Amino acid sequence: MKPDLLPSARASGLFSELYIGLMSGTSLDGVDGVIARATPHGWETVAHQHHPFPAALRDSLMALNTPGTDELHRSALAAQALARVYAEVVDALLTSSSLPASAIQAIGAHGQTVRHRPELGYTLQINQPALLAELTGIDVVADFRSRDVAAGGQGAPLVPAFHQAVFAHPEHTVVALNVGGMANLSILRPGHAPLGFDCGPGNALLDLWCQRHTGLAYDANGIWGASGQVHAEALQTGLQDPFFLQAPPKSTGRDLFNPDWLARWLATWPQAASPEDVQATLCELTARSSAEAIQQHAPEAKEVIVCGGGALNGDLMRRLARHLTGAKVLRSDERGLNVMQVEAAAFAWLAWTHVQRLAGNVPAVTGAAGPRVLGALYPAR
């Protein structure tokens, strides 16, 4: 039985409306899109598509994560290119499900985060939602994080309320752990509002190191990393980063866990360390930081449901299970939602909350002054 998070919407009977959610996360592997709808029993995914980024766009987005020349011009061009990839995903979703654009109430488009500095009062997601509305003929809801930041919040994570809607259990505590470029968790206790925060790097550093040494975009199933040995001293050095010691609410991104962070950390290693050992230690860093956050803030959890690309890393999943012996560690597939669909579905859900004028944030998660309707609407007509 799912918790009744949205009683006013449930009373209205608006459960047949279809929404599209689009997500391109800090892993920069491409765009996931879903068509989904609210139902009286939860949230149902109707269709899913994934389109990888063209190499040039991926390189542009990666470069925009750090200061550089002519950033305004480059970010404007990247936003247009991103909107066109989004539109391609929307078209593929409609084609695969034999639906017309008129069947979709709105698109929830997260955009691509290139700066996240809530402590300075801003977060920036590259996007061109007006162009996306023009290309698709569908209303677009975008810029979800800014309203929460304006209310004094972190603007992230925004998915705990959605996680509660689809993963909560009526009798015991569940933790939903999303491992994308960064890792974030949602604590779902029966009868309580969800809690959540970013707990550190997810795949971002793992993918960076793998690309540098193997030429591959990621370490498939964690096989390469599993061949190495964890360097205990380097692991402890990494875990001493102030972010891990910071109390929630907190969020992070490539502003912190980036190539410069990796270079500083590698400087503490012995010269004899192999690339495989570094990969193994990075994987253990993600597993340990996530597990320790769960053990500190939800020691009673009976299930840890993992989603995002990290759930496809067998080495990471085994490491999590070794650290979380008191809980069952499983993939979100086992709870009815494909690991690569969860975040896109969350932004379809956030678009729905915007249209229904319902709060999409959880102040206890983000630190905002109160519940806020998130996003800005870009009408197609």
C-alpha positions in Angstrom: 0.0 0.0 0.0 1.4 3.4 -1.0 1.2 6.4 1.3 -1.5 9.0 0.5 0.9 11.9 -0.1 -1.4 14.0 -2.2 -5.0 13.9 -0.7 -6.3 16.9 -2.6 -5.2 15.5 -5.9 -6.6 12.1 -5.1 -9.9 13.6 -4.3 -10.0 15.4 -7.7 -9.8 12.1 -9.6 -7.1 13.4 -12.0 -5.3 10.1 -12.5 -5.6 9.5 -16.2 -3.3 12.4 -17.3 -0.1 11.6 -19.0 3.2 13.4 -18.3 6.7 13.2 -19.8 9.8 13.3 -17.6 13.2 14.1 -19.0 16.4 13.6 -17.0 20.0 14.2 -17.9 22.1 13.9 -14.8 25.6 14.6 -13.6 26.8 11.3 -15.2 26.4 13.0 -18.6 25.7 9.7 -20.3 22.6 11.0 -22.1 18.9 11.6 -21.6 16.3 9.3 -20.1 12.7 10.0 -20.8 9.5 8.4 -19.6 5.8 8.8 -20.2 4.1 8.3 -16.8 0.8 8.9 -15.0 -0.4 9.2 -11.5 -2.7 6.3 -10.3 -4.7 5.8 -7.1 -2.0 3.2 -6.1 1.2 5.0 -7.1 2.9 6.1 -10.3 2.8 4.1 -13.5 5.4 4.3 -16.3 4.0 3.8 -19.7 7.1 4.2 -21.9 10.8 4.7 -21.6 13.5 5.9 -24.0 17.3 6.6 -23.5 19.3 8.6 -26.0 23.0 9.1 -25.5 24.5 12.5 -25.9 26.4 13.3 -29.1 30.1 13.5 -28.2 30.3 17.2 -29.0 27.4 18.1 -26.7 28.7 15.9 -23.9 32.1 17.6 -24.2 30.5 21.0 -24.2 28.4 20.3 -21.1 31.4 18.8 -19.3 33.5 21.9 -20.1 30.8 24.2 -18.7 31.1 22.6 -15.3 34.3 24.7 -14.8 35.0 28.4 -15.5 36.1 29.1 -19.0 36.1 31.7 -21.8 32.9 32.9 -23.5 30.8 30.8 -21.2 27.5 32.7 -21.9 27.7 32.1 -25.6 28.8 28.4 -25.2 26.1 27.7 -22.6 23.4 29.2 -24.9 24.4 27.0 -27.8 24.6 23.9 -25.5 21.1 24.7 -24.1 19.7 24.7 -27.6 21.5 21.5 -28.5 20.2 19.9 -25.3 16.6 20.9 -26.0 16.9 19.3 -29.5 18.0 16.0 -27.9 15.1 16.3 -25.4 12.8 16.8 -28.4 14.1 13.7 -30.1 13.5 11.7 -26.9 9.9 13.1 -26.7 9.3 12.1 -30.3 10.7 8.6 -29.7 8.4 8.2 -26.6 5.3 9.2 -28.5 6.2 7.0 -31.5 6.9 3.9 -29.3 3.6 4.4 -27.4 1.5 5.4 -30.5 0.4 8.6 -28.7 -0.1 12.1 -30.1 1.5 15.1 -28.5 -2.0 16.2 -27.5 -2.3 13.3 -25.1 0.5 14.7 -22.9 -0.4 17.3 -20.3 3.2 18.6 -19.8 6.8 17.7 -20.0 9.0 18.0 -16.9 12.5 18.8 -18.1 15.2 19.0 -15.4 18.0 20.5 -17.6 21.7 19.9 -17.1 23.2 21.1 -13.9 26.5 23.0 -14.5 26.7 25.0 -11.3 25.2 24.2 -7.9 25.9 26.8 -5.3 22.9 27.0 -2.9 25.1 28.5 -0.2 25.5 31.5 -2.5 21.8 31.5 -3.4 21.8 29.9 -6.9 21.7 26.8 -8.9 22.0 26.6 -12.7 20.6 24.0 -15.0 21.3 24.6 -18.7 18.0 24.3 -20.6 16.0 25.9 -23.4 12.4 25.0 -22.3 10.8 27.6 -24.7 12.5 25.9 -27.6 11.5 22.4 -26.3 7.8 23.6 -26.1 8.1 24.9 -29.7 9.6 21.7 -31.0 7.2 19.3 -29.3 4.0 21.3 -29.2 3.7 20.3 -25.5 3.7 22.5 -22.4 7.1 22.3 -20.6 7.7 22.7 -16.9 11.4 23.5 -16.1 13.7 25.2 -13.6 12.5 23.1 -10.6 15.3 23.9 -8.2 15.3 27.7 -8.2 12.1 28.1 -6.2 13.4 26.0 -3.4 16.7 27.8 -3.3 14.9 31.1 -3.2 13.1 29.9 -0.1 16.5 29.2 1.5 16.7 25.5 0.5 19.4 23.5 -1.2 17.3 22.9 -4.3 18.2 19.3 -4.0 17.5 16.5 -3.7 14.0 16.9 -5.0 13.1 13.2 -5.4 12.4 12.1 -1.8 8.6 12.8 -2.0 8.4 10.8 -5.3 10.5 8.0 -3.7 8.0 7.9 -0.9 5.1 7.7 -3.4 6.6 4.6 -5.1 8.9 2.8 -2.6 7.6 3.4 0.9 6.5 0.4 3.0 3.7 0.7 5.6 5.5 -1.2 8.3 9.2 -0.6 8.1 11.8 2.0 7.1 13.0 2.0 3.5 16.0 3.9 2.1 16.0 4.7 -1.6 19.5 5.3 -2.8 20.0 6.9 -6.2 23.5 6.5 -7.6 23.9 8.8 -10.6 26.8 11.1 -11.1 26.3 11.9 -7.4 24.6 9.7 -4.8 21.6 10.8 -2.9 19.3 9.0 -0.5 15.7 9.2 0.7 14.7 7.9 4.1 11.1 6.7 4.1 9.6 6.0 7.5 6.0 4.8 8.0 3.8 7.7 9.0 6.5 10.3 8.5 7.5 12.8 5.9 10.5 11.7 3.9 14.0 12.8 4.7 16.9 12.9 2.2 20.2 14.5 1.2 23.2 14.0 -1.1 25.7 11.7 0.4 28.7 12.1 -2.0 30.0 11.1 -5.4 28.2 8.3 -7.3 29.5 7.4 -10.7 31.1 10.7 -11.7 34.7 10.0 -10.4 34.4 6.3 -11.3 33.5 7.2 -14.9 36.1 9.8 -15.2 38.9 7.4 -14.1 37.6 4.6 -16.3 37.5 6.9 -19.4 41.0 8.1 -18.7 42.5 4.6 -18.4 40.4 2.4 -20.6 38.8 4.7 -23.1 35.4 3.3 -22.1 32.6 5.6 -20.9 32.1 3.5 -17.8 33.2 0.3 -16.0 30.5 -2.1 -17.2 29.2 -4.1 -14.2 32.2 -2.8 -12.2 34.4 -5.7 -13.6 37.5 -3.6 -14.1 37.3 -2.0 -10.6 36.6 -5.4 -9.0 40.0 -6.6 -10.3 41.8 -4.0 -8.1 42.5 -3.7 -4.4 41.2 -1.0 -2.1 43.9 1.2 -0.7 42.8 1.6 2.9 44.8 4.7 3.7 43.7 6.6 0.6 40.1 5.6 1.3 40.2 7.1 4.7 41.8 10.3 3.3 38.9 10.6 0.8 36.3 10.0 3.5 37.8 12.9 5.5 36.5 15.4 3.0 34.4 18.0 4.9 31.4 17.2 2.8 31.0 13.7 4.3 31.2 15.2 7.8 28.6 17.9 7.1 25.1 17.4 8.6 22.1 17.5 6.4 20.4 19.3 4.7 23.2 19.2 2.1 23.7 18.7 -1.6 26.7 18.5 -3.9 27.8 18.1 -7.5 30.7 18.5 -9.9 31.4 21.8 -8.2 33.1 19.7 -5.6 33.7 16.1 -6.8 35.4 16.9 -10.1 38.8 16.3 -11.8 40.5 18.8 -9.4 39.2 16.8 -6.3 40.4 13.6 -7.9 43.9 15.1 -8.6 44.3 16.3 -5.0 43.2 12.9 -3.7 45.5 11.0 -6.0 48.4 13.1 -4.8 48.1 11.3 -1.4 48.6 7.9 -3.1 51.9 5.9 -3.4 53.3 6.1 -6.9 53.1 2.3 -7.3 49.3 2.2 -7.2 47.7 0.6 -10.3 44.7 2.2 -12.1 42.6 -0.8 -11.1 43.4 -0.1 -7.4 42.3 3.5 -7.8 39.0 2.3 -9.4 38.4 -0.2 -6.7 39.0 2.5 -4.0 36.7 5.0 -5.8 34.0 2.3 -5.8 34.6 1.7 -2.1 34.4 5.4 -1.5 31.0 5.6 -3.0 29.8 2.5 -1.2 31.2 3.5 2.2 30.0 7.1 2.1 26.5 6.0 1.1 26.4 3.1 3.7 27.7 5.3 6.5 25.1 7.9 5.7 22.4 5.3 5.9 23.8 3.8 9.1 24.0 7.2 10.8 20.6 8.5 9.7 18.4 5.4 9.2 20.0 2.5 11.1 16.7 0.7 11.4 16.2 0.5 7.6 15.1 -2.9 6.4 15.5 -2.3 2.7 17.9 -0.2 0.6 16.5 0.2 -2.9 19.2 1.3 -5.3 18.4 3.1 -8.6 20.4 5.1 -11.2 23.3 3.8 -13.2 25.2 2.7 -10.1 22.6 0.0 -9.6 24.0 -1.7 -12.7 27.5 -1.8 -11.2 27.7 -5.3 -9.7 30.9 -4.5 -7.8 29.2 -1.4 -6.1 26.1 -3.4 -5.2 28.2 -6.1 -3.6 30.1 -3.5 -1.6 26.9 -1.9 -0.4 25.5 -5.3 0.7 28.7 -6.0 2.7 28.4 -2.7 4.6 24.6 -2.8 5.1 24.2 -6.3 6.6 21.1 -5.3 8.5 19.1 -4.4 5.4 18.2 -6.1 2.1 20.0 -4.3 -0.7 18.1 -4.6 -4.0 17.6 -2.8 -7.3 14.5 -0.7 -7.9 13.5 -3.2 -10.7 12.5 -5.5 -7.9 10.0 -2.9 -6.7 8.5 -2.3 -10.1 10.5 0.6 -11.5 13.5 0.2 -13.8 16.7 1.6 -12.3 17.1 4.0 -15.3 13.6 5.2 -15.2 13.3 6.5 -11.6 14.7 10.0 -11.9 12.9 10.7 -15.2 9.7 9.5 -13.7 10.3 11.8 -10.7 10.4 14.8 -13.0 7.2 13.7 -14.7 5.8 13.6 -11.2 7.2 17.1 -10.4 5.6 18.4 -13.6 2.3 16.9 -12.4 2.7 18.6 -9.0 3.3 21.9 -10.7 0.2 21.6 -12.9 -1.9 20.6 -9.9 -0.3 23.6 -7.9 1.0 21.2 -5.3 4.3 21.6 -3.4 7.1 19.5 -4.9 9.7 20.1 -2.3 10.1 18.6 1.2 11.4 21.4 3.5 12.9 18.9 6.0 15.0 17.6 3.1 16.2 20.8 1.4 16.0 23.2 4.3 13.6 25.5 2.5 11.4 27.9 4.6 8.3 25.9 3.6 6.5 23.9 0.9 6.7 25.5 -2.5 5.3 24.8 -6.0 8.3 24.1 -8.1 9.1 24.9 -11.7 8.2 27.5 -14.3 5.7 26.8 -17.1 6.4 27.4 -20.8 3.1 27.0 -22.7 3.3 25.4 -26.1 0.5 27.7 -27.4 
